[in-house]
Amino acid sequence: MRAKTNKTVPLTRYMSANNRRIRRIIVDLLWEHGPQTRNQLADLLLKERGIREIPSDTSLSSLLSKNVQVESVDNVRVENINGSITWHMAFDIRRHLITEKEHIIYTRPPSCMTGSQRKKTQRCPDCGRNRLFPPDSTVCFICV
């Protein structure tokens, strides 16, 4: 008799790849649509990008806080169905740093990059971070 082998890949590998992809998509959506609350981002993820499983509010908040390209910019007044009023944080990309769509790739941390982008990263001599360098540059985009 042959022994059964269970060759399953841990779920965490898939979750981290999915979170990486969602973090990249979130930055693109914020670039296109401007500041958004978590609920608005969840709607955009569902409508615009067709993501089947939208992260929960807690997961989405965690993804936003871990991304160095995103910052909290304002509090938005939201009226609930029952008439109560709450304040939700609005998130946006760091517009003072990212002024063009091409800058998104150069400010992305290695934890959000695709595999091919991660292979092209270099350690910046000024700040010591691994980043994708702009063409004809010897330091990362943030140090420029």
Backbone hydrogen bonds, N-H to C=O, Kabsch-Sander energy under -0.5 kcal/mol:
donor,donor_aa,acceptor,acceptor_aa,energy
7,K,5,T,-0.9
8,T,6,N,-0.9
13,R,10,P,-1.1
14,Y,10,P,-0.7
15,M,11,L,-2.3
16,S,12,T,-2.5
17,A,13,R,-1.8
18,N,14,Y,-2.5
19,N,15,M,-2.7
20,R,16,S,-2.3
21,R,17,A,-2.1
22,I,18,N,-2.5
23,R,19,N,-2.5
24,R,20,R,-1.8
25,I,21,R,-2.2
26,I,22,I,-2.7
27,V,23,R,-1.6
28,D,24,R,-1.8
29,L,25,I,-2.6
30,L,26,I,-2.6
31,W,27,V,-1.9
32,E,28,D,-2.0
33,H,29,L,-2.9
34,G,30,L,-1.8
36,Q,91,F,-2.3
41,L,37,T,-2.4
42,A,38,R,-2.4
43,D,39,N,-2.0
44,L,40,Q,-2.4
45,L,41,L,-2.8
46,L,42,A,-1.8
47,K,43,D,-2.8
48,E,44,L,-2.4
49,R,44,L,-1.0
49,R,45,L,-0.5
51,I,45,L,-1.7
54,I,52,R,-0.7
60,L,56,S,-3.1
61,S,57,D,-2.3
62,S,58,T,-2.0
63,L,59,S,-2.6
64,L,60,L,-2.1
65,S,61,S,-2.2
66,K,62,S,-1.8
67,N,63,L,-0.6
67,N,64,L,-0.5
68,V,66,K,-0.6
70,V,67,N,-1.2
71,E,92,D,-3.1
73,V,90,A,-2.7
74,D,90,A,-1.2
76,V,88,H,-3.7
78,V,86,T,-3.4
80,N,78,V,-0.6
80,N,84,S,-3.2
83,G,80,N,-1.5
86,T,78,V,-3.0
88,H,76,V,-2.9
88,H,86,T,-0.5
90,A,74,D,-3.3
91,F,36,Q,-3.3
92,D,71,E,-2.5
94,R,69,Q,-2.0
95,R,93,I,-1.8
97,L,94,R,-1.4
98,I,94,R,-3.1
99,T,97,L,-0.9
103,H,100,E,-1.2
104,I,101,K,-1.2
105,I,102,E,-0.6
106,Y,102,E,-0.8
107,T,103,H,-1.3
108,R,104,I,-0.7
108,R,105,I,-0.6
112,C,109,P,-2.1
113,M,109,P,-0.8
118,R,114,T,-2.4
119,K,115,G,-1.5
120,K,116,S,-0.7
120,K,117,Q,-0.8
121,T,118,R,-0.9
122,Q,131,R,-2.6
124,C,122,Q,-0.5
124,C,129,R,-2.7
128,G,124,C,-1.4
131,R,122,Q,-2.4
131,R,129,R,-0.7
133,F,131,R,-0.6
137,S,134,P,-1.1
144,V,140,C,-1.5
